[in-house]
Amino acid sequence: MLGAIRSVTVSAPDLAVIERAYGEFLDYRATRRGKVSPGEAEAWQAGQLAGAPLLIMSPATTDDFEFRFIQQPIDSKYVPLTSYGWNASEIIVRDVDAMAERIKGSPFETVGEPRNLSFSDDIRAMQLRGPASEIVYLTEFKKPVPGLSVPRARSDVDRTFIVILGGRSMDELQDYYHDTFGVPRAPVVESRITMLSKALGVSIETEYPIAAMALEGESLIEADEMPAQVGPRRQEDGLLPPGIAIVGFDCDAIPPGATPVEGTPGRYIMLGPTGEIIELFTA
């Protein structure tokens, strides 16, 4: 079974800009600077990145989650949320409206103002586009929502508790994570995805099939069935996908076929049904 979301890896052209944005406006702190190891680059099938600079940042008061930013050139043709794969990272916050004020004038672009979700007035979220074209949701739970096990924010901006995965077929996504990792299938609901609708030039009230697949550790994968005009993500040979490239999870049983990361015991890599890179941590 997959457990808590441990890491979200983002391809980024300028680590200094990233550090300022996440540090000054989201209260994240740099916990490590280094370089991509040959073993990591090989496991990711991104050989050009061996030796590339990396930056790891964690929430202000906790160490159980990290953003890992890998320096690589940005793909100018990449349009967030309009391809299959890891499309967004959703962070639990205490007060989303206060955050909307705080990030004004920051390197983050607000692409969705704070708004209650279409299926629950107890969940309020906004959407940001970061300096590396990564999509970050900031989400506040006004009170517990039946059927959703989510963490309480331990600081103004805490950890990623949901990752958004886009694919061609809801059944394909749910079947893979159920059959491979034992993740329970989730009911499908219709929900707005504001930035996707804007990118496709349709009404922001358009609703799409989504399902919140519950993991251990108060984390979820939101599976989004993408419309027909959306397809696989462009990726340059030897590099990571643009935007959110990898998501890492605690995992208590490594499935057959997982690739160990050489030189880093307890870490494995798999490719999901849309080509998304999945990182597994056993300890």
C-alpha positions as CSV (number, residue, x, y, z in Angstrom):
1,M,0.0,0.0,0.0
2,L,1.2,3.5,-0.8
3,G,1.6,5.7,2.2
4,A,2.2,9.4,2.8
5,I,3.5,11.6,0.0
6,R,7.2,12.1,0.9
7,S,8.5,14.2,-2.0
8,V,7.5,16.1,-5.1
9,T,10.2,16.7,-7.7
10,V,10.0,19.7,-10.1
11,S,12.1,20.5,-13.1
12,A,13.3,24.1,-12.7
13,P,15.6,26.4,-14.8
14,D,16.7,28.7,-12.0
15,L,17.1,27.3,-8.4
16,A,17.8,30.8,-6.9
17,V,14.4,32.0,-8.1
18,I,12.8,28.9,-6.7
19,E,14.5,29.3,-3.3
20,R,13.3,32.9,-3.0
21,A,9.8,32.1,-4.1
22,Y,9.2,29.1,-1.8
23,G,11.2,30.6,1.1
24,E,9.9,34.1,1.2
25,F,6.2,33.4,0.3
26,L,5.5,29.8,1.4
27,D,7.9,29.7,4.4
28,Y,9.7,26.7,3.0
29,R,13.4,26.3,4.0
30,A,16.3,24.9,2.1
31,T,17.4,21.7,3.8
32,R,19.9,20.4,1.2
33,R,21.8,21.5,-1.9
34,G,23.6,19.0,-4.0
35,K,23.8,17.3,-7.4
36,V,21.9,14.5,-9.0
37,S,23.8,11.3,-8.6
38,P,24.5,9.0,-11.6
39,G,22.3,6.4,-10.0
40,E,19.3,8.8,-9.7
41,A,19.7,10.0,-13.3
42,E,19.9,6.4,-14.6
43,A,16.8,5.3,-12.6
44,W,14.8,8.3,-13.9
45,Q,16.0,7.6,-17.5
46,A,17.4,11.1,-17.5
47,G,21.0,10.6,-18.2
48,Q,21.7,14.2,-19.1
49,L,21.0,15.2,-15.5
50,A,23.8,13.3,-13.8
51,G,25.6,16.0,-11.9
52,A,22.8,18.6,-12.3
53,P,22.3,21.0,-9.3
54,L,19.4,20.2,-7.0
55,L,17.7,22.0,-4.2
56,I,15.6,20.4,-1.5
57,M,13.1,22.5,0.6
58,S,10.7,21.5,3.4
59,P,8.0,23.2,5.4
60,A,9.0,25.7,8.1
61,T,8.4,23.3,11.1
62,T,8.4,19.8,9.8
63,D,10.7,17.3,7.9
64,D,8.3,14.6,6.7
65,F,7.9,16.2,3.2
66,E,10.2,17.9,0.7
67,F,10.1,19.6,-2.6
68,R,13.1,18.5,-4.7
69,F,14.0,21.0,-7.5
70,I,16.2,19.7,-10.3
71,Q,17.9,22.3,-12.6
72,Q,17.2,21.7,-16.2
73,P,16.2,23.9,-19.2
74,I,12.5,24.9,-19.2
75,D,10.3,23.7,-22.1
76,S,8.8,26.8,-23.5
77,K,6.0,24.8,-25.2
78,Y,4.9,23.2,-21.9
79,V,1.4,24.3,-20.8
80,P,0.6,23.1,-17.3
81,L,-2.4,20.8,-16.7
82,T,-2.9,20.1,-20.4
83,S,-1.1,16.8,-20.6
84,Y,-1.1,13.4,-18.9
85,G,1.0,12.8,-15.8
86,W,1.6,14.6,-12.5
87,N,-0.2,17.8,-12.9
88,A,-0.3,19.6,-9.6
89,S,0.8,19.4,-5.9
90,E,-1.8,20.3,-3.3
91,I,-0.6,21.8,0.0
92,I,-2.6,22.1,3.1
93,V,-2.7,25.6,4.6
94,R,-4.4,27.3,7.5
95,D,-6.0,30.2,5.7
96,V,-6.2,30.3,1.9
97,D,-7.5,33.8,1.7
98,A,-4.7,35.1,3.8
99,M,-2.3,33.3,1.5
100,A,-3.9,34.9,-1.5
101,E,-3.0,38.3,-0.1
102,R,0.5,37.2,0.9
103,I,1.6,36.0,-2.5
104,K,0.6,39.2,-4.3
105,G,3.8,40.5,-6.0
106,S,5.6,37.2,-5.7
107,P,7.1,35.0,-8.4
108,F,3.9,32.9,-8.2
109,E,1.1,33.6,-10.6
110,T,-2.4,33.2,-9.3
111,V,-4.3,31.2,-11.9
112,G,-7.3,30.4,-9.7
113,E,-8.5,32.7,-6.9
114,P,-9.7,31.2,-3.6
115,R,-13.0,29.4,-4.2
116,N,-15.0,26.7,-2.5
117,L,-14.9,23.4,-4.3
118,S,-17.9,22.6,-6.4
119,F,-18.7,19.4,-4.4
120,S,-18.0,20.8,-0.9
121,D,-18.3,24.3,0.7
122,D,-16.0,23.1,3.5
123,I,-13.0,22.9,1.2
124,R,-11.6,26.2,-0.2
125,A,-8.6,26.3,-2.6
126,M,-6.6,28.5,-4.9
127,Q,-4.2,27.6,-7.7
128,L,-0.8,29.0,-8.4
129,R,1.7,28.7,-11.2
130,G,5.2,28.7,-9.9
131,P,8.5,29.9,-11.4
132,A,9.1,26.6,-13.1
133,S,5.6,26.3,-14.5
134,E,4.7,23.9,-11.7
135,I,1.1,24.0,-10.5
136,V,0.6,24.3,-6.7
137,Y,-2.9,24.3,-5.1
138,L,-3.2,25.8,-1.6
139,T,-6.1,24.2,0.2
140,E,-7.9,25.0,3.4
141,F,-10.4,22.6,5.2
142,K,-12.8,24.7,7.2
143,K,-14.0,21.5,9.0
144,P,-13.6,17.8,8.5
145,V,-15.2,16.3,5.4
146,P,-16.8,12.9,5.8
147,G,-14.9,10.2,3.8
148,L,-11.7,12.3,3.5
149,S,-8.8,11.7,5.8
150,V,-6.6,14.7,5.6
151,P,-3.9,16.3,7.8
152,R,-4.3,19.4,9.9
153,A,-2.0,22.2,8.9
154,R,0.8,22.3,11.4
155,S,2.0,25.7,10.1
156,D,0.6,28.4,7.8
157,V,1.9,26.4,4.8
158,D,2.4,22.7,5.5
159,R,3.0,19.7,3.3
160,T,1.7,18.3,0.1
161,F,-1.2,16.0,0.9
162,I,-2.7,15.5,-2.5
163,V,-1.1,15.1,-5.9
164,I,-3.1,15.4,-9.1
165,L,-2.6,12.9,-11.8
166,G,-4.1,13.3,-15.3
167,G,-4.8,10.4,-17.6
168,R,-6.8,9.3,-20.6
169,S,-9.1,7.0,-18.6
170,M,-10.4,7.0,-15.0
171,D,-10.6,3.2,-15.1
172,E,-6.9,2.9,-16.3
173,L,-5.7,5.1,-13.5
174,Q,-7.7,3.5,-10.7
175,D,-7.0,0.0,-11.9
176,Y,-3.3,0.5,-12.0
177,Y,-2.9,2.0,-8.5
178,H,-5.4,-0.6,-7.1
179,D,-3.7,-3.6,-8.7
180,T,-0.1,-2.5,-8.2
181,F,-0.3,-0.9,-4.8
182,G,-3.6,-2.0,-3.2
183,V,-5.0,1.6,-3.3
184,P,-8.8,1.4,-2.9
185,R,-10.8,2.5,-5.8
186,A,-12.6,5.8,-5.2
187,P,-16.0,7.1,-6.2
188,V,-16.0,9.4,-9.3
189,V,-17.4,12.9,-8.9
190,E,-17.7,15.8,-11.4
191,S,-15.6,18.9,-10.4
192,R,-14.3,22.1,-11.9
193,I,-10.6,22.3,-12.9
194,T,-10.3,26.0,-13.5
195,M,-6.9,26.2,-15.0
196,L,-7.5,23.3,-17.4
197,S,-10.7,25.0,-18.6
198,K,-8.8,28.2,-19.1
199,A,-6.1,26.5,-21.0
200,L,-8.6,24.7,-23.3
201,G,-10.7,27.9,-23.8
202,V,-13.8,26.5,-22.3
203,S,-16.1,27.8,-19.5
204,I,-14.5,27.7,-16.0
205,E,-17.7,26.1,-14.8
206,T,-16.9,23.0,-17.0
207,E,-16.7,19.9,-14.8
208,Y,-14.5,16.8,-15.3
209,P,-14.5,13.3,-13.8
210,I,-12.2,13.1,-10.8
211,A,-11.6,10.6,-8.0
212,A,-9.7,11.0,-4.7
213,M,-7.9,7.7,-4.1
214,A,-7.0,7.5,-0.4
215,L,-3.5,6.4,0.7
216,E,-2.1,5.7,4.1
217,G,-0.7,8.7,6.0
218,E,-3.5,11.1,5.3
219,S,-2.5,11.5,1.6
220,L,-4.4,11.1,-1.6
221,I,-3.9,10.8,-5.3
222,E,-6.6,12.8,-7.3
223,A,-7.1,11.0,-10.6
224,D,-8.4,13.3,-13.3
225,E,-9.9,11.9,-16.5
226,M,-8.7,14.4,-19.1
227,P,-10.7,15.4,-22.2
228,A,-10.0,14.1,-25.6
229,Q,-7.8,17.1,-26.7
230,V,-5.3,16.4,-24.0
231,G,-2.4,13.9,-24.6
232,P,1.0,12.7,-23.3
233,R,3.5,15.2,-22.0
234,R,6.4,16.3,-24.2
235,Q,9.7,15.2,-22.8
236,E,13.3,15.8,-24.1
237,D,15.5,12.7,-24.3
238,G,17.7,12.5,-21.2
239,L,15.7,15.0,-19.2
240,L,12.8,14.8,-16.7
241,P,9.3,15.8,-17.8
242,P,8.6,19.5,-17.4
243,G,6.7,20.8,-14.4
244,I,6.1,18.2,-11.7
245,A,8.3,15.3,-12.8
246,I,8.3,12.8,-9.9
247,V,6.1,12.0,-6.9
248,G,7.5,10.0,-4.0
249,F,5.5,7.9,-1.6
250,D,6.2,5.8,1.5
251,C,5.6,2.1,0.5
252,D,5.5,-0.9,2.7
253,A,5.8,-3.5,-0.1
254,I,7.8,-2.8,-3.3
255,P,6.0,-4.3,-6.4
256,P,7.8,-6.5,-8.9
257,G,9.5,-4.5,-11.6
258,A,10.5,-1.5,-9.5
259,T,14.0,-0.2,-10.3
260,P,16.3,0.3,-7.3
261,V,18.1,3.7,-7.2
262,E,21.8,2.7,-7.3
263,G,23.7,4.1,-4.3
264,T,20.5,5.0,-2.4
265,P,19.1,2.0,-0.4
266,G,15.4,2.0,0.2
267,R,14.5,4.0,-2.9
268,Y,12.9,2.6,-6.1
269,I,11.4,4.0,-9.3
270,M,8.4,2.8,-11.3
271,L,6.5,4.2,-14.3
272,G,2.8,4.5,-14.1
273,P,0.1,4.1,-16.8
274,T,0.6,7.6,-18.3
275,G,4.4,7.5,-18.0
276,E,4.4,9.3,-14.7
277,I,7.5,8.6,-12.6
278,I,6.7,7.1,-9.2
279,E,9.4,7.1,-6.4
280,L,9.0,4.6,-3.6
281,F,10.6,4.9,-0.1
282,T,10.8,1.8,2.1
283,A,12.1,3.6,5.2
